Structures are given as structure tokens and as C-alpha cells.
């Protein structure tokens, strides 16, 4: 049985064992956690924040069912009192986030959750899961959009996605990043994304004659169709399309919108097919190509001048094949009113709730970001905004078309070097003096606590009188 995407048990076990320890000690003060990416993957100059809407849906519906509680009880890992406390658990905190589609860079919080510690800890795994994958796919898709220029891109990724949810989320992420449509039908219904599809080689193979397969598809598609012409011989397939188009015209019918090529040297094949179509009076028939495309192949095809109108992009986009994960984290930055900081080697983080101030030049191009404390005044545009309060969303989710337009503007404001597929000098991000000062203050406090801990072990009872279990 597939887990429901809002299931409270869709989390790591340690979230629950930590919650139980906090419950036992009465520890549930207000905590602030921030999600951020530590560093960009190789050859990436930016990331596109995505996944906020699924996160808000998850938080809004978070609860443990009676079946969940019965199973937790059966594990023998949790006390009866702790399990009873989960029965009424709901997310009651607030969420601050950058709008979906915002371009982001290392160490910048995409999202901050402020809630009682147990709630904020429980949701860690699912929040990372949703934001990580959506941001990964949206960022890869945005690079494809930049490489393709004005050409249409269609998401073809469902069949090789890493599961059904991945197929749905990548369809959503690629559309908000600038794709024109998806072949995933459910994504069309759920998210309002235009759907687009063609036909499979098996459909041609199942017919005795290629021409009969083409005619069957045209006659069953009154709004027009795209014919796959490379099942056997691409040139012959194109000639069959020309003859069919002539026959349809003589009988007063149309219906062939485009042809698709899925194999071989796509640039050479497209040129050959374009010539055959044009010479046969089918200049209105467009050419779609597919076949394990990514941004690099798209760039090469566009720069070659190949007469291609649209691209189907799937596997390499929704698996982000060249960079299949982000070094991201969801970390505690404040608890009980006090800034907190992790100082692990290679994984140190900046303390306190933060805001990102983005500055632009006179041409409206992004110039620099300042990472500051959340409540200090800044210059420019603040990126994080409150989107949920007391567990309720403050505004309706924006339509994906609105986010898509926002991403388009974001990419246009990106300095030209950063829009390139080639690695560029990093976008400038600096840290405010107040955030630097807070970091130094927290480090001094941590050092003092370490000395206190060292001294503790010289005491006969380092934690006070030992209590029996249950006392």
C-alpha cells in the first residue's frame, strides 16, 4: 500500500524518539528551524526554490490517525502517555518562506518554521523531502528553459520518475520553471497544467502498415495529433505523413499538427524531415524531438539551427541526472528565545532567524544579496515572507501560471554570466555585521558551555541525584 503523502508517519524514526524524550522532560519551547542549501552542485550557478505549496498542504493536514497510533503502540518503542499526546497533535506554528520560483544561493533560507519544538522536529524529514526534490527539478528545468530559448518544452518524465509522487512533483516543478506542458495526465487535472502527448512506437508496430497507424491516430484525434515517424525509417515515415496529409486535404480533412523524432542524430534527422515536409506541401507541420534530452543537448540543437519546434524532456530533468541531489539541511537556529548554531566541521551554520535582502542595479539586474537577522532593517527587497500563521495559510496558493511568470522575470534579472550553462563566478552574497556579531556571541556561549560540561564530570553526581525510572 502506498503511504498517503500527508501521513504523519512519513518521517524518520528519530523524529519520534526525540519527540518522546522532549515530552518526557517537558521540553516544548518555541523553536525556529530553517531549510537551506549548503552549496550549489557542480556547474550550477543558481537554484529555483520550489515545493512550498506541497509543504503547506502537508502542514495544514498533519495529524496522527488512530491506525497510526495503534501501530506506534505495537512497536514497543513509545510510552502510552506519549502516544496519547499525539492524538491531538496539529501544526500550530508559522512558516516564513521565499515565494516559489525565487532564485536562491548557498546558505540562504528558503523556508523557516517557527513552532513548538516537537512539532517543528516532527516535520523535518517531510519538509526536506518536498523542498529538496521540487527545488532540484525546478532548477534543472529552468536550465533547460534557458538553453531552449523560445522553443516549447514538454515534460515527458513520468515513466522513469522515481515513483508516482516524483512524477507528479516534477511535472509541477518543470511547469513553474517554464515548461509549456506535461504528458502526465493527473498533473493536468491536479495542477491545471496543459497536457500534451503523441503516440508510442508500439502503436505503429501493432499495425500491419505504418500508414494505417497514422490514419487511425488522425481519425481518433479531431483536435489534431502528433505522429511518431521513426519506428522503422524516419525518412520513409516522413514521406508517409506527406502522402497522408495530401489525402486528408483532398477529402477536406486535416489533423496532423506535428511529427516526432525520438532517435538518431536529431539535428540531421530534423533537417531531413523538414525538407521532406516542406517539399511535400506540409510546411505547417511542426517537428518535435525527444530522447534523453538535457540542457546541454538542447543548447547544442538550438545553436545548430536545427528546424525543431518543440522538445520532449523527461528522464534527465526529473532525475536531475548530472546532479541528482542537493546538499541541503533543515536546522535549528533558535530555541526558547536563544540563537542556536551547529559548528560541525564542514557543516557549520549561521545562528538566529534570518532574512535575505536582494539588491538590484539601475537596469533591474540582481546585484547582491545580504544575509541578515530577520528583524534588522535592510536595503533592497526582503525575500522571506510569512505564509502561514497559527497553522493556517495566510493567502491562497498562487496559480502556477503566476509562478511561471515570476520565474521568467527572475531569470531575466539574473546576470548574464549566471544564465550560462557553464560555471560562473559565484553570485555575491554577504553577511550583515549584526549576524556576524551574533555568530561570535553564540560561539563564546558554546565555548563556555563546553567548559562547564568538562567541569561537570569532576562532580560525584554530575546531573544531580539519580532518579528511578518514572520518577
N, C-alpha and C positions, 0 to 999 in steps of 0.2 A: 504494500500500500504506500502511495506517495504521501509524504508529510504535507500538511497544509502550509502554505507559505507564511501564515500568521501564527503557526503553532508555537506556543511558549516553550516547548521542549526542543525547538530548533535552536539549540545553544550548546556550548561546551559544558561538560560536567563541572569543571572547576568554577564556573559562574555560580552554580547552585551550591557547591560546597562552601565557597566563600560567603555566599548569602547566609547560609546556615550559621557559620561562625560569627558573622556580624549580628545575626538575630540573637544568638545565644548571649553575646556580650552587650546587646542593646545599642549597637553601633549603626546608626542610620541617619547621620547628619547630611546636610546638603553637599553634594559632590558635583564637580564640573569635569567632564571628560571632553576631549577634543579629538576629532579624526583628522589626520593629515598624512601626507606622503613625505617620507624622509628624503628621497632623491628620485630624480627622473630616470626612467630606463635609458639604456644606450640609444643614441640617435633621436631622442625625443627632446624637443625644445619647450614643450608646454603640455598641460593636461586639460581636459574639459570635464568639469565637475558634473556628475550625473548620478541619478539614483535617489534624489531627495524625496520625490513623491512616493516611491515604494517604502521608504523608511518611515515616512509619516503615516502611511496606511498601516504599517506593522505596529507602530507605537500606539496608534489610536485603538486598535483592536486587541492589544495584548491582554491575555488572560489565561489562566490555567483551567482546563476543563476538569470535570470530575474523573474522567478517564485518565487524564494526565496525573492527577493526584494519586489515584489508585496505583498507577504504575510506579510512581516515585516511592510510595509506601512499600511496594513489593521488593524494591531493591535492597532494603535494609540499611540504606546509607543515611537516611534522614529521620529526625525525630518527629513524633506525632504533632508536637506543638509547632514546629517549623512548617510542616506540610499544611497544617490548619491555617497558618498565617498567609499562605499562598492563595488560599481560596478567594480572598477579596482583593488580591493584588491587581492594580491597574497602573498604567503610566500616568503620573500626575505632574510631571515636570515641564520644563520649557526647552525649546530647541531653537538654536541660532544657526543659520546656515548661509552660505553664498547661494545666490539663485542658480538653479540648474542651467548649465551652459556656460557658466563663468570659467574663464581661463585661469588656471591656478598653477602654482610653482612650489618647490620644496618647502616644507615646514610651515606652510600656510594652512590654518584650519579650514576645512571645507564645511565642518559641522561641529557644533558644541551642544552637548546635552547637560542640562543642569537639573538635577533631581535628587531625591533621597538616594543614598549610596546603593542600597540593594537594588533599586530599580535601574539605576544607571549602570550598575555592574552586569545585571542580567542581560541587558540588551546588546552588550558589546559585540558578541560574535555575529549576530544577525545584522547589525548596523554595518560592521566591516564588510560582511558578505555582500550586502546590497550595494553599498557605495563603491567598493573596490571593483566589482565586476562591471557595473554600469559605467564608471569613470574610465576603466580600461577600454571598453568597447567604444564609447563615445570619442575618446581620444584617438584611437586608431581610425575610426570612421571619419573624423574631422581631417586627418591627414589624407585620406582617400579623396575627400571633397576638394581639398586644396590642390591635389595632384590632377584631378579630373577637370578642373576649371568649370566650364558651363555645361559639361556633359551630365546626363542623368545617371544616377546610381540607384540600383535596386538591391535590397538585402535578400540574398539567396541562402542564408546561413542555417536555417533550421535543422536540416538533416544531419549536419555534422556538429551541431552545437553540443556542448557538454550537458545534455539534459533538456527537458522541456522548458524549465524556467529560464535557462540560459538563452534558449532560442527566442523566448518572448522578450526578455530584458534587452538582448542585443538588437532586436528589431526596433524597440523603443529608443535605445541609445543611439543607434545609427540614424534614425529619422530625425531626432532632435539635433544631431550633429550636421544634418544637411542632406541626407539621402532623400530621394524622391518618393520611394515606395518600399513595400516589403512583399515577399512571396508568402509570408506566414499569415494564413487566413485569420487565425484567432487574434493576432496582433491588430489586424484591421478592425475587428469588432471591438476589442477591449480598449484600444488606444486611439481609434479613429484614424489610423494610418492608411493612406491609399494602398490598395493591393494590386499587384501586378504579377503575371505569370505567363509561361509559354507552354511548352509541351516536353515530353521526355523521349529519349531515343527508343524506349520500349514501345511507345505508341506507334512509331514508324515501323519497327521490327514486327509488330503484331499483324501488320497489313501485308498482303502479298506484293503490293506495289506502293512505292513512296508517294506517287501522285494521289492514290486513293486515300492515304493517310492525311495528306494535306487537305484534300477536298472535304473529308469528314470533319476535320477540325474547323475549317472555314464555315461549313454549313451549320455547325453547332455553336458558333460564336457570332451572333448577329452584330455585336458591337465591334467586331474585328478581332484579329488574333495575330500572334507571332509564331512563325513556323520555324522549327529546328531543322536545319538543312545539312548537317554534317554527319548524319548517321552512317552513310556509306561514302559518298564522294561529294565534297562540298560544291564543286563546280556544277556537277550534274543536278544537285539539289537546287541550286540557284536557277538553273535552266527550267527545271520543273515548276518552280514558282512563277517564272515569266510566262510559261505556257498556260498555267492555271489562271494567272491574272488576266491574260488575253481572253480566255474562255469565259471567265466571270464577267468581263466587260461586255463581251458580245451578248451575254444573257442578261445584261442590265444589273449585275450584282458586283459588289466589292467585297471587302472583308479581310484583305491582307494588309496589316499595319506594318509589320516588320519581319525580318528573318533573324535567327540567332545562330551564331557560330560558337562552338564550345571546345574546339580542339585545334591543334596545329599552330603554325605561325599566324597569330591573329591579325597582325598588321597586313601581311601579304594576302591572307585569305580575304580580309575585308576589302582590300583594293580590288582583288579579282571579282568578288561578288558585286561590289558597287558598279564595276564596269559592265558586268553581265546584266544587272538590273537596269541600269540606265540605257544601255543599248537596246534592251527589250521593252522600253517604254514604262518602266517601273521606277522612275526616279522618286516617286513619293513613298516607296517602301524603305523603311529605316533599317539600320543594321545594329543589332545588339550582340555583344560578345560576353562570354563568361569563361570560367575555368581557372580556379585557384588564383584569382587576381588579388593584388595588394596595391598599396600606394605607389610602389616603385614601378611595377608593371604598368599601372595607369599612367604615370608620368611619361614612361617611355612610349606608350602607344599614342598619347596626346601629342608629344613632341615630334613623333614621326609623321604626323599629319594624316594618319590612317583615318579613312572615312567611317568612323564609328560614332553612332548617335547616343548609345546607352551602354552601361556596363552592369552586369550582374556580379555582385561581390558577396562572398559568403565566408568560407572556412577561415581564410587568413585574417578576416576582420573580426569575426566573433570569437576566435580563439586568440586574437592578437598574437599571431604566430611568432613574430620576431621578438616580442616582449610580453610573455604570457602572464606576468604578474607585476604588481606594484609593491614596492617596499613601503607599506602603509601601516598605520597604527591608530589605536583608539586609547588614549592615555589620560590618566588622572592629572589634572593641572591645578585643582583646588579642592580642599575638603574642610568642612566646618569653618569656612571663612579664612583659611590659611592657604597660601600658594604652595603647591607641591611640585616636585621636579624629580625626574629619573635621571641618574648620572652614569648609567652603564656605559662602558666603553663602546663607542661607535653607535650608541643608541640614546645619547643624552637628549633631553627635550627642554624647551623653554617653559618656565612656570607661569601660572596665572592664566585667567581668561584673556583672550586676545582678540584684537580687531586688525583687519588688513585695510590700509588706506592706499588706494590706487591713484597715481598721478598721471596726467596726460600732458602732451606738449600742445603747442598752438595749432597743430594740424590734427588734433584729436587722436594721436597715436599714443599708445601706452609708453610711459617713460620710466616709471619706477614704482615699486611697492614698498610701503613702510609697515613692518610688523610691530604693533604697539599693544599696550594694555587696552582692554575693552572699554575702559571708561576715561581714557585720556583723550583730549582733543587732538585732531589731526588735520592734515591738509590733503584735499583730494576727495575721492569717493570711497565711503566705507563699504566693504563688500559683504560683511555678515549682517544679517537682519533677523529679528525674531520672527519665527514662522509657526511656533506652537507655544501655547501658554496654558498651564493647568491641564495638560494632556489633550487640549483641543487645538486644532489648526486655526490660525487667525484669518486665513484667506483661502478661497477655493484654489485648487490646483490650476495653474495656468494651462491653456491648451498647448499641445506640442507644437503647433504652428507658431505660436508666440515665442516659445523657447527657441525654435529653429531660427526665427528672425533675429533673436538676441544673439545666438551663436554666430550668425553671419556677421553681425556688427562687431562682435568680439574679435573674430578672425581678421576683419578689415582693419581693426585698430592695432593689431599685433605688428610690431616692427617687421619689415620685410625679411630680414635675415632669419627671424624666428619662424616665419611661414614656410621656409625651405625644408625639404626633407633631409637635408644634410645637417649635421650637428652645428650649432652656432654658439657663440659666446653666451653664457647664461644671462637671462633677464635679470636686471638688478633688483635685488630685494635687500633692504637694510632693516636693522632692528633699532627701535627707539631707545633713547637714553634711559627712559624710565623702566623699560623692560630689561635693559642691561643691568640697571641698578637692582631691580627685584631679583634677577638671577643671582647676582652676587650676594644679596641678603639671604636668599634661600640656601646658597652654598655654605655660608657661615653657620646658619642654623643646623644644617645637616652635619657639618663638622663637629659642632658642639654636641649634637645628639650621639654621634659615633663615640665621642669621648665618654659621654655618660653611660653608654651601653658597655663600653670596655670596663668602666669602673664598677658597673653593676655586678659583674661576675666575681668580684672580690668579696661580696656580701654573702653571709651564710644563707639568707633567703632572698635571692635576687628579685623575686616577684611577690614578696610578702608571704604571709602564712599560706601554706598549701591547703587548698580546699578539696574536699572529697567530691567526686563527680556528682553533679546535680545540685550541689550547694549553691 
